[in-house]
Each structure stands twice: as C-alpha cells, then as structure tokens.
Amino acid sequence: MNVKIKNQSAKRVPASAGLLWTLCLGIAICTGCSSLTQPINGVPARRLPPQFFAPPKNNLVPVDISLLSQEAPRNYILDSNDVLGVYIEGVLPFNAPDVTPQLPPVHFPEADSTLPPSIGFPIAIAEDGTISLPLVEPIDVRGMTIDQVRELIRQAYIKAEILKDEKARPVVTLIKERTYDVIVVRQDQQSLTTNDVNRGSEFQRGSFQGASGNIVKLPAYQNDVLHALMETGGLPGVTAKNEVKILRAGQADKLKRMETIAQHYRELENQRRQNPCLCPPAPPEDDTAIRIPLRIPPGVVPDIRPQDVLLKSGDIVYIESRDREVFYTGGLLPGGEHPLPRDYDLDVLGAMAIAGTGLGSQVNGGGGGGGLNARSVGGVPPGRLYILRKTPCEGQVAIEVDLAAATNDPRQRPLVQAGDILILQYKCEEEILNFGLGTFFTYGIQELLRN
C-alpha cells in the first residue's frame, strides 16, 4: 500500500510541473508578451562603449558677447561714402565782398542715428577717398579725423592764396556716416514653449522653422556680428544652433565654395566605381565660412579674431535651424517627434517625461488580455526601454536600459542624442504579473463574493 502511494506521488510531480509551464506559456501568449513577440537584441547601458555616448553639453558656458562686436576708435576715422558738412566763409558758398555772408545749413540726424546735429554743405567722400571743393585740387581725406580734415582744407586754401591765414576758418562736421549692407538669414523666428514640446506628435520637423531674411544697413564701427543680430531680433533662439555662420561676399570665396563641393562629389563618384559598397563620407566643411560658437566648454579660450566679426557689404550672416535635432518615441510611449534641448543634457528619464510618460507611470494596453490593462488595476509599470541609435554607414545599435537600475544609477541613464528612437516595453514577468493581478481583481473577487 505504501509503495502504491509513492508511485502515485511520483507521477503527479511531472504532471504538475508540466501544467505550470503550460500555464505560464499560456499567460505569456494571452498577454502578448512583447519580449517574445517583438524581441529586440540590445546592449545593456552599463556595457555601452564610450563612442556611443552622446557628448554632454550641461557644462558649456556662453561666450562673452562683447567678442562679437568691434571697438570703436576715440575719433571717427573717415572713409569712402561718408558725407561731410563743409562751410568755408566766402568760398562755400561764394559771396561777393559787399554781400552779407549766407548762413550754413543745419542738419539733424535720423531718429536711429547717434550723431549730433551738424552744419555745412554736404560733401560726399568719393570711392578713391577724396573730396572735391571749389577752386582747389581734390583732397585725400581717407583715414583722417574731422579735425585733421579741417586743418587740411585750411592749408589748401591758404596755399592756393584764396584765403588769408586770419580768414581761413573752415567748418567741417559729419552729416552721415558710411553704412554697410549686410544680409541676415535667420531660422529661429518661432520660439518653443513647454506646451509645444509636450504635444509631441503635433510638433513635427520643420513646423518651428520660421526662416526670415533682412538686409540691414550697419553704420561704420557698428558693422559687426553683434549689431547685425541686435538689428534682427537678438541672439539666436533655442530653435537655432549655438553658432553664427558668416559667408563672405567675395567672388573668390564663392568660387572656392562651389569648387570644394564639386571636387568632393567627383572624388566620391570615382571611389564608388572602385567600391560600390563604399560608405560615403560626409561633405567637407566649408573653410571659407566663418563659424563663431556661442557656447564653449569651460576653460576654453574662444578662437574669435577681431577680423572674424567685422562685416562688409554683401556678407551673409546665417543662423541655422536645429530642425534635425529631434528624437522619436514609440512602443508604450506616445508616438511622436520631439525636439532636443539646445543648452542642457536630456537623459532617457527626462525624454520619457517629455513624451508624456514619466518613470513609474502606468500606461494603457500593457497588462492582460480581454480588454484588461495595467492602468485599470493599478498594475506594475513597464521597466525596459530601448534606444535605437544610428551608427555610421547606415548602421544601428540597440541600447537596453533597465529603468529600475537607471533610477538608482545615473551611469545607466544614457543621454539622448539627435535621431534616437526610444521604445518602451514591459518585461515578460511584468506582463505576466499584470495579467495575474487583472484576472484576480476582475474575476477572482467576483467568484469569492459569489461563493
């Protein structure tokens, strides 16, 4: 009798074990366990090689904006296209000896000018740097101050014996300073708000790219990058890159830019003939363009030369948009495209919050079959996040983030970079647990109350 009982118990053990495995497999299939139906082979974040980490930018500091302007001289230096006010008694204008001298005209500056009121007849400085006055040869005034020009005119009329020493008292003022026509192209005219960022899918690439172009007239000694930006809206906004790009208007610079691009594609075509599977290199940087950074690492001296910020007529100041600096969300996260912050780091936990599902939040559709979900029963939140990150030559690396470990260890919270795709999933055991909780609270309690 004892032997028979032992044999029956020995037979029950395999049957119960098989039933348990069958039950677990059935629950996994009923819950649609994503780790089984949609497997992603990821590298744990703690094992990620350094080259796949996004560079930090929290430590970047703004450059001194005074480096974007030029230092004006103590005395205004004249050059072509300046307009002088000149009055020479008896000569400009001419008066007969027995006629009362004519008073010089008075000029008031424009509303946006910083010049004081001036007197005299307008005399423009020619392209060769000279001025033409009655009865004397043209006078070269380029590079001189107002006081130096006044003395030069006085000596010219004395030397020509037109005026006597005691009568030669010319009046010279500055009516209008020369200006430089600069083109400013900006792609940061529409600013981002917190609500815009949180809308996610409504905020698609290019929707915040408000490009505008202006031709700005900059007076002498204000023809620099800072004044050009102030005239068109200030420093670049958060939708633009943290740099200012300057394209020179010289014909040689234009030809060099076009030749550099053409040479790159000619070399690329030759390489493709030899190797059809060649990974195409990125186009070369335009060495004729001047890039002025607006934020730099601490302790780094910015390489901004005084001549870099000076602008001439025809130069183009370009503020480029950050429309490609976005990341994407999917899986249990609300699907959408989200812009990356410009001036601070964003890790995976912050990215989840921007997408609308913070760490520990319950999501719909995760827990059980038959219309059950984790949220309806207060179930276990999803605990696994994948980052699909592009690599050179159209490659990809999947980074696996354990959210429980990432909460306690900042080293397991990778920074999000442009082009990343974030996919939130349940672990298989989490879906089984949520299915069990949902089944118990939905049907188990009903059965208990019925009995």
LINMOFEN-V700088 format. One record per backbone hydrogen bond with DSSP energy under -0.5 kcal/mol. NH is the residue of the N-H (numbers start at 1). CO is the residue of the C=O. If there is no record, write none. Layout:
[[NH	CO] [NH	CO]]
This chain:
[[5	1] [6	2] [7	3] [8	4] [9	5] [10	6] [11	7] [12	8] [13	9] [14	10] [15	11] [16	12] [17	13] [18	14] [19	15] [20	16] [21	17] [22	18] [23	19] [24	20] [25	21] [26	22] [27	23] [28	24] [29	25] [30	26] [31	27] [32	28] [32	29] [33	28] [36	33] [37	33] [38	34] [42	40] [43	398] [44	42] [45	400] [47	44] [48	45] [52	49] [53	50] [60	57] [61	296] [63	294] [65	63] [67	64] [68	65] [69	66] [72	70] [78	76] [78	144] [81	125] [82	79] [83	176] [84	82] [84	123] [85	173] [86	84] [86	121] [87	171] [88	92] [91	88] [92	88] [95	90] [99	96] [107	118] [113	110] [118	107] [120	105] [121	86] [123	84] [125	82] [126	124] [126	130] [129	126] [131	139] [133	131] [136	133] [139	131] [141	129] [141	139] [142	129] [143	78] [144	141] [149	145] [150	146] [151	147] [152	148] [153	149] [154	150] [155	151] [156	152] [157	153] [158	154] [159	155] [160	156] [161	158] [162	157] [163	157] [167	164] [168	164] [169	167] [171	87] [172	170] [173	85] [175	83] [175	173] [176	83] [180	218] [182	180] [182	216] [183	315] [184	214] [185	183] [185	317] [186	184] [186	212] [187	319] [189	210] [191	189] [197	193] [198	194] [199	195] [200	196] [200	197] [201	199] [202	199] [203	200] [204	202] [207	204] [209	206] [210	208] [211	209] [212	186] [214	184] [216	182] [216	214] [218	180] [218	216] [219	217] [220	178] [222	219] [224	222] [225	68] [225	309] [226	68] [228	224] [229	225] [230	226] [231	227] [232	228] [232	229] [233	230] [234	229] [240	237] [241	320] [243	241] [244	292] [245	318] [246	290] [247	316] [248	246] [254	250] [255	251] [256	252] [257	253] [258	254] [259	255] [260	256] [261	257] [262	258] [263	259] [264	260] [265	261] [266	262] [267	263] [268	264] [269	265] [270	266] [271	267] [272	268] [273	269] [274	270] [275	271] [278	275] [280	278] [287	285] [289	286] [290	246] [291	289] [292	244] [292	290] [293	291] [294	242] [295	242] [296	61] [298	59] [300	297] [302	300] [304	302] [305	303] [308	305] [309	305] [309	306] [310	306] [311	223] [314	181] [315	312] [316	247] [317	183] [318	245] [318	316] [319	185] [319	317] [320	318] [322	239] [325	322] [326	324] [327	338] [328	420] [329	336] [330	422] [332	424] [333	330] [336	329] [338	327] [340	325] [348	414] [351	347] [352	348] [353	349] [354	350] [355	351] [356	352] [356	353] [357	352] [361	358] [366	363] [368	372] [372	369] [375	363] [377	373] [377	374] [378	374] [378	375] [379	374] [384	425] [385	401] [386	423] [387	399] [388	386] [388	421] [389	387] [389	397] [391	395] [395	391] [395	392] [397	389] [399	387] [399	397] [400	43] [400	398] [401	385] [401	399] [402	400] [403	383] [403	401] [404	383] [406	402] [407	403] [408	404] [409	405] [412	409] [413	410] [414	412] [416	346] [419	326] [420	417] [421	388] [422	328] [423	386] [423	421] [424	330] [425	384] [431	427] [432	428] [433	429] [434	430] [435	431] [436	432] [437	433] [438	434] [439	435] [440	436] [441	437] [442	438] [443	439] [444	439] [445	440] [447	443] [448	444] [449	445] [450	446] [451	447]]
